[in-house]
Amino acid sequence: PFSDKLVISLFQSVTPRTAGFNTINYAHLANTTLLGTIFLMFVGGSPGSTAGGIKTATLAILVAMAVSRYRGFSRVNILRRTIPGGLVSRAVAVTLVSIATVGLSLALLLIIETGHLDHTQTRDAFLKLLFETVSAFGTVGLSMGATSGLTVWGKLIIITTMFLGRVGPLTVALALTRRARDTRSYNYGQEEVMIG
């Protein structure tokens, strides 16, 4: 029945962000479902939770920033409140560092685990390793079954990614929040750069 499908869908949308209950075989899901799951794992839970990922508040700030810029506003507003520019910058920084972390971990895994194979044989491995990497970064615990077959070096990369996913974005955000004294008595001229 539809009600069962709705409950299962709701459960499967919460699991990649917080719980990591592996109740289905993710290797049998459609590519679009896997893409959605990867996105949810990358975002993770809410700030202050034990979930990894970039956090839901960071995503909300990024979406609000995109909407504000699209509408031609210079400030980012959410629910009639203005988000400070420094907070928006930190949200962008956390997201970029997170993307770089996942990208570097995935690249290292691909080199170590599939470097000896022909590139046509590695296409299936790419999706599985991407899923495992983002799952580790989000400290989710879901798997497409590739983790058990990884080499020792591959497992160390997954462990490091998991650690960085839990501690990294939070640490980077805290490091960026510390206000450094600007002892310069001058400012550089501004330059308008065309973006997008």
N, C-alpha and C positions, 0 to 999 in steps of 0.2 A: 504493500500500500504506500501511498504518497507520504503519509505521516512518518513511516519508517525511513523512507528515503531522506526526508527532511532532517530527522534526528541524526541519521548516519552522516549526512553531509555536514551538519553543524559540528558534530563530534570530530570529523576528519578535518574541519577547518580550524578547530581549536588545538588539536593534537600537535601539528607542526610548530605552533608558536610557543607552547609551554610544556606539554606533558610528554610527548614522545612515545605514546602507546602505539606499538606496532601491531595493529589488529588486522591489517591486510598485507598482502604481498605487493609492495610498491613496484616490483619489477613487471607486474602485469597491468599497470595503469597506462592510460593514454598519455601521449607526450604533453598535451595541454594540461592535463591534471597534474603531471609531474612538474611542469613549469609553475603552475599556481602554488603547488606545495613548496617548491624551492623558494618562491617569493615570500611565502608565509614564514618559512624557516629563517630567511635572511632578516626579515623585520623583527621577529621574535616577540617577546612579551612587553609588558609595560615597565616604565622606569621603577626602580626599587624592587623589582622581582628578581628571582634567581635565573630567569630565562636569559639566554644570550641574544645575539642579534643587535640590530641598530636601535631597537625599541620603537614602540608605536608612537610615542610623542615626537621622536625625531622624524618619522614619516609624516606625521600631521604637519609639522613645521615646514617640511620640504614641499608638501602639497599646497599649503597656504602661501608659501613663497612663490610657487609657480603661478597660482591663481592671481596673486597680487601683481606680479610682473606682467601677466597677460592682460590684466585690466588697466595697466599703466600706473599702478600705485608704487610709490617708493618704499612704503612701510608694509610690513607683514602684519595682518590683523586676523585674529581668530576670536569669534564670538564677542565682538565689540571690545576686544582687548588688543593692544599693540604688543607684538613680540619684539624685545630688544634686538638690535642688529647683531650684538655679540653672540646672542643665543642662536640666531639664525646661522651665523658663521660657524659656530661650534657644531650645529646639526649637519651642515655641509661637510665640515672636516671629518666628523665621525663617520659619515656615510662614505666619503672618499677613502678614508683609511680602511674601512671595512671592505669595500670593493677591492682595494689593492691587496688586502690580506687574503681574501678568498681567491683572487686571481693568481697571486704568487703561489699559494698553496696548491691550487689546481694545476698550475704549470709544472711545479715540481713533481706532483703526483703523476702527471702525464709523462714526464721525462723518465721518471724512475720505473713506473709500472708498465708503460707501453712503448718506451723508447726503442726496444729491440724489435718491435713489430712493424709491419708495413702500415702506412698511414690509412689504407682502406680498412684494415682490421681494427683500427682503434676508434672508429666512429661510435660503436656501441659502448665502448669503455668510457668515452668522453662523458656521456650523459650520466652513467653510473658514478663516475668519479666526481662530477660536478655535484650530484645529489649528496654523496658522502661528505664532500668538503663543506657544503653549505650547512648540512646537518650538524657537522662538527662545530662549525663557527657559531651556529645558533644554539649549541649545546642541547640539541633536540633528542638525538638518540635513534632517529629513524634510519633505515638502511635499505638499499636495494640489493643487498647481499654481497657487495664488493669488499667490505671491510675485512672479512675473514680471509680473503684471498690475497690481501696486500702483503708486500714484503715487510721486513722489519723497518726499513727506512720509510716506507709508505705509512706504516702505523705510527711512527714517530711524527711524521708530518701531520697526520690526523690529530694526534694528541696535542701537538703544538697549536694547531688551528683551534682546537677546542678551548685550550687555555686562553689564547688571544681573543677568541670570541666572547669569552666570559669576562675577562679582565681588560682586554685591549681597548675597546671603545670607551669604557668607563674611565680607564686610566688616561686615555688621550683627552677625553672631555675635561677631566679634572686638571690635567696639565695645562690645557688651554684656558681654563678658568682663572688660573693664577695670574694675577695682574702683574706684568713686568713693568718696571719703571721705565718710562721713556725719557732718557736724559738728553735727547737731542733738542737743541733750541731752534731747529729749522724743520720744515716740511718740504717734501718733494712736490713738484707740480703734478696735478692730476692729468690723467690721460684717458680719454674715452676710447674703449676698445669694442669693436663690433663683435657680438657674440650671437651664435645661432644663425 
